[in-house]
């Protein structure tokens, strides 16, 4: 029985890792966790606890939903990200960036940031309402960063194996600010209170555009997955949809009451615990 259980764990872990990390995943993981050299964040930093936990699966999907509420961010995603034509490629690029900038060497983290900045410098466009945008606009970058940081932290506090205390939450926001500043965010928040203030400041700019509604339906209801794994993804999607702040859930057209959020918590816990069991955290080089 133990052998069967271990075999199941290995098969599930391999399938999950392949989806999230892509064909280059094993090489990236070996370099991220095995290459010698100084790291941007020490082993006791909150960012490593948050980004190394399976709750990130919920937080990542929630972050996408919230980010789509800014019309310029949504237009950039629709026009340039390939989220419909290549959703797994987009996920793999994002997960690789997070892994490298959190756990990789300082040199590799800097190189990853420079690659992203080079991509952002080429992305320009106009929203359906005629508003021009560019991906390297510090104001737009600040929204994407704030939505992502808030979502990852919410997911960790709800589903993480070891939720952070208040000082740890502030430390996580401060850690992510280092990466955000390197990407071009001006004066990123460095505490939970500052993060909340930044999110409030964007409320007048947010809207549920037709593009955002379509993207949310795709992410939550029509993922490019085999039917056999749809129930597990449905649990993950339900947890992600219940995670954002009530005002963001309301803008997304999702139930915004606490009872609805609490009702899906057992589903989220079950799927996150399964992912955590299937994907053990790799050891790192000294």
ChimeraX attribute file (.defattr): number of C-alpha atoms within 10 A of each C-alpha:
attribute: neighborCount
match mode: 1-to-1
recipient: residues
	/A:1	6
	/A:2	7
	/A:3	8
	/A:4	9
	/A:5	10
	/A:6	12
	/A:7	12
	/A:8	13
	/A:9	18
	/A:10	16
	/A:11	13
	/A:12	17
	/A:13	18
	/A:14	14
	/A:15	13
	/A:16	15
	/A:17	17
	/A:18	16
	/A:19	14
	/A:20	20
	/A:21	22
	/A:22	18
	/A:23	12
	/A:24	11
	/A:25	17
	/A:26	13
	/A:27	10
	/A:28	17
	/A:29	19
	/A:30	15
	/A:31	18
	/A:32	24
	/A:33	19
	/A:34	17
	/A:35	15
	/A:36	13
	/A:37	13
	/A:38	13
	/A:39	18
	/A:40	21
	/A:41	18
	/A:42	12
	/A:43	11
	/A:44	8
	/A:45	15
	/A:46	23
	/A:47	23
	/A:48	17
	/A:49	19
	/A:50	24
	/A:51	22
	/A:52	19
	/A:53	21
	/A:54	25
	/A:55	29
	/A:56	23
	/A:57	21
	/A:58	28
	/A:59	29
	/A:60	19
	/A:61	24
	/A:62	28
	/A:63	26
	/A:64	20
	/A:65	27
	/A:66	28
	/A:67	24
	/A:68	27
	/A:69	26
	/A:70	21
	/A:71	24
	/A:72	24
	/A:73	20
	/A:74	25
	/A:75	23
	/A:76	19
	/A:77	20
	/A:78	18
	/A:79	14
	/A:80	13
	/A:81	16
	/A:82	13
	/A:83	17
	/A:84	15
	/A:85	10
	/A:86	11
	/A:87	14
	/A:88	18
	/A:89	17
	/A:90	16
	/A:91	18
	/A:92	20
	/A:93	14
	/A:94	14
	/A:95	18
	/A:96	21
	/A:97	18
	/A:98	17
	/A:99	20
	/A:100	25
	/A:101	24
	/A:102	26
	/A:103	26
	/A:104	29
	/A:105	22
	/A:106	17
	/A:107	14
	/A:108	20
	/A:109	22
	/A:110	17
	/A:111	14
	/A:112	18
	/A:113	19
	/A:114	14
	/A:115	13
	/A:116	13
	/A:117	16
	/A:118	11
	/A:119	12
	/A:120	16
	/A:121	12
	/A:122	11
	/A:123	15
	/A:124	16
	/A:125	17
	/A:126	15
	/A:127	16
	/A:128	13
	/A:129	9
	/A:130	8
	/A:131	11
	/A:132	12
	/A:133	18
	/A:134	19
	/A:135	21
	/A:136	21
	/A:137	15
	/A:138	18
	/A:139	15
	/A:140	19
	/A:141	21
	/A:142	24
	/A:143	22
	/A:144	20
	/A:145	24
	/A:146	28
	/A:147	23
	/A:148	22
	/A:149	23
	/A:150	23
	/A:151	27
	/A:152	27
	/A:153	24
	/A:154	24
	/A:155	29
	/A:156	25
	/A:157	17
	/A:158	19
	/A:159	25
	/A:160	24
	/A:161	17
	/A:162	12
	/A:163	18
	/A:164	18
	/A:165	10
	/A:166	11
	/A:167	11
	/A:168	17
	/A:169	23
	/A:170	19
	/A:171	19
	/A:172	25
	/A:173	24
	/A:174	20
	/A:175	21
	/A:176	21
	/A:177	22
	/A:178	17
	/A:179	20
	/A:180	23
	/A:181	17
	/A:182	13
	/A:183	22
	/A:184	17
	/A:185	22
	/A:186	15
	/A:187	11
	/A:188	24
	/A:189	26
	/A:190	18
	/A:191	20
	/A:192	21
	/A:193	12
	/A:194	15
	/A:195	21
	/A:196	14
	/A:197	13
	/A:198	17
	/A:199	14
	/A:200	11
	/A:201	11
	/A:202	15
	/A:203	13
	/A:204	8
	/A:205	10
	/A:206	16
	/A:207	16
	/A:208	19
	/A:209	19
	/A:210	12
	/A:211	17
	/A:212	24
	/A:213	17
	/A:214	12
	/A:215	21
	/A:216	22
	/A:217	13
	/A:218	14
	/A:219	19
	/A:220	17
	/A:221	14
	/A:222	12
	/A:223	16
	/A:224	14
	/A:225	9
	/A:226	7
	/A:227	10
	/A:228	8
	/A:229	9
	/A:230	16
	/A:231	10
	/A:232	16
	/A:233	17
	/A:234	18
	/A:235	21
	/A:236	25
	/A:237	24
	/A:238	21
	/A:239	30
	/A:240	28
	/A:241	26
	/A:242	25
	/A:243	28
	/A:244	25
	/A:245	14
	/A:246	16
	/A:247	14
	/A:248	21
	/A:249	19
	/A:250	14
	/A:251	17
	/A:252	22
	/A:253	12
	/A:254	15
	/A:255	15
	/A:256	20
	/A:257	14
	/A:258	10
	/A:259	10
	/A:260	12
	/A:261	18
	/A:262	13
	/A:263	13
	/A:264	19
	/A:265	18
	/A:266	13
	/A:267	17
	/A:268	25
	/A:269	19
	/A:270	15
	/A:271	22
	/A:272	24
	/A:273	16
	/A:274	16
	/A:275	19
	/A:276	18
	/A:277	15
	/A:278	21
	/A:279	19
	/A:280	14
	/A:281	12
	/A:282	12
	/A:283	9
	/A:284	15
	/A:285	12
	/A:286	9
